[in-house]
């Protein structure tokens, strides 16, 4: 019985680390019409699962959103000052460069570089 319980616990732990769990978390601060002050290029590996934590750090009423159109992440929400949201994205299996941006503010965005593992 004890062996069966240990085996079940091990299987459940392995399942929680499966395909849907993020491999990396990236925090993106949105303020001054930029992501992380400079709209950086972000580099990932093919197939990597990334949890983007988006935080609006504006001190005024400016709202922001986040989009990676080529990877199916749409601008379907806006974050007000002090608000935060997480988005889970699986990088494509094909290397490439994919723009990310704030749909509301032209010029606020950078690129995601996906390299082969």
Secondary structure per residue as TSV (DSSP state, phi and psi in degrees):
chain	resnum	aa	ss	phi	psi
A	1	X	-	360.0	-44.5
A	2	X	H	-63.7	-39.3
A	3	X	H	-64.8	-41.1
A	4	X	H	-62.7	-40.8
A	5	X	H	-65.1	-41.2
A	6	X	H	-65.7	-40.3
A	7	X	H	-64.3	-43.0
A	8	X	H	-62.7	-42.9
A	9	X	H	-61.5	-41.2
A	10	X	H	-65.4	-41.1
A	11	X	H	-65.0	-41.3
A	12	X	H	-65.6	-39.7
A	13	X	H	-64.3	-42.2
A	14	X	H	-65.0	-38.3
A	15	X	H	-65.4	-35.7
A	16	X	H	-71.3	-16.5
A	17	X	T	-97.2	14.0
A	18	X	S	-73.2	-162.3
A	19	X	T	-53.7	-32.8
A	20	X	T	-84.3	-13.4
A	21	X	S	-76.8	137.1
A	22	X	-	-69.1	146.2
A	23	X	S	-92.7	-21.3
A	24	X	E	-152.4	147.6
A	25	X	E	-115.2	132.1
A	26	X	E	-121.6	123.6
A	27	X	E	-93.8	123.8
A	28	X	E	-115.4	113.3
A	29	X	E	-87.0	133.6
A	30	X	E	-113.1	114.0
A	31	X	E	-165.7	156.9
A	32	X	T	58.7	31.0
A	33	X	T	58.8	38.4
A	34	X	E	-151.6	155.9
A	35	X	E	-94.0	127.4
A	36	X	T	48.7	42.2
A	37	X	T	70.0	-25.6
A	38	X	T	-137.2	10.9
A	39	X	T	49.8	60.6
A	40	X	-	-68.6	155.7
A	41	X	-	-77.0	134.5
A	42	X	E	-113.9	129.1
A	43	X	E	-110.8	132.6
A	44	X	E	-136.6	172.0
A	45	X	E	-101.9	155.8
A	46	X	T	-57.1	137.6
A	47	X	T	75.9	-3.3
A	48	X	-	-68.7	138.3
A	49	X	E	-97.3	124.5
A	50	X	E	-124.1	133.3
A	51	X	E	-101.4	110.1
A	52	X	E	-89.1	122.7
A	53	X	E	-102.4	116.2
A	54	X	E	-104.1	126.8
A	55	X	E	-131.5	124.0
A	56	X	E	-85.6	109.9
A	57	X	-	-100.4	16.6
A	58	X	-	-63.8	149.5
A	59	X	S	-103.5	0.5
A	60	X	S	-115.3	-164.0
A	61	X	S	-87.6	12.1
A	62	X	-	-65.8	131.1
A	63	X	-	-106.6	149.3
A	64	X	B	-133.7	163.8
A	65	X	-	-143.1	-175.2
A	66	X	-	-145.1	134.8
A	67	X	B	-144.0	140.4
A	68	X	B	-128.8	82.3
A	69	X	G	-54.9	-44.0
A	70	X	G	-66.6	-18.0
A	71	X	G	-109.2	11.3
A	72	X	T	81.6	11.8
A	73	X	B	-91.6	112.5
A	74	X	-	-99.7	161.8
A	75	X	-	-84.4	76.5
A	76	X	-	-109.4	15.9
A	77	X	-	-157.6	159.9
A	78	X	-	-129.0	144.0
A	79	X	B	-107.8	127.8
A	80	X	-	-84.0	170.7
A	81	X	T	-53.3	131.6
A	82	X	T	84.7	-8.3
A	83	X	-	-86.5	155.5
A	84	X	E	-140.8	148.6
A	85	X	E	-150.4	147.8
A	86	X	E	-110.7	141.5
A	87	X	E	-130.7	128.0
A	88	X	E	-97.8	126.0
A	89	X	E	-130.4	132.3
A	90	X	E	-98.8	123.6
A	91	X	-	-67.7	149.6
A	92	X	-	-66.9	163.2
A	93	X	S	-80.8	-8.2
A	94	X	S	-109.0	128.4
A	95	X	-	-61.5	155.0
A	96	X	E	169.5	-178.4
A	97	X	E	-118.2	128.2
A	98	X	E	-129.3	122.4
A	99	X	E	-72.6	145.8
A	100	X	E	-121.7	152.1
A	101	X	E	-162.0	174.2
A	102	X	-	-99.4	119.1
A	103	X	S	-62.2	-28.9
A	104	X	S	-78.8	-32.0
A	105	X	S	-119.2	104.6
A	106	X	T	-56.8	134.7
A	107	X	T	89.1	-7.4
A	108	X	-	-93.8	95.9
A	109	X	E	173.3	168.9
A	110	X	E	-145.2	-154.3
A	111	X	E	-130.8	149.9
A	112	X	E	-106.8	123.5
A	113	X	E	-104.9	120.0
A	114	X	E	-107.9	121.6
A	115	X	E	-111.8	153.6
A	116	X	-	-67.5	141.6
A	117	X	-	-61.4	360.0
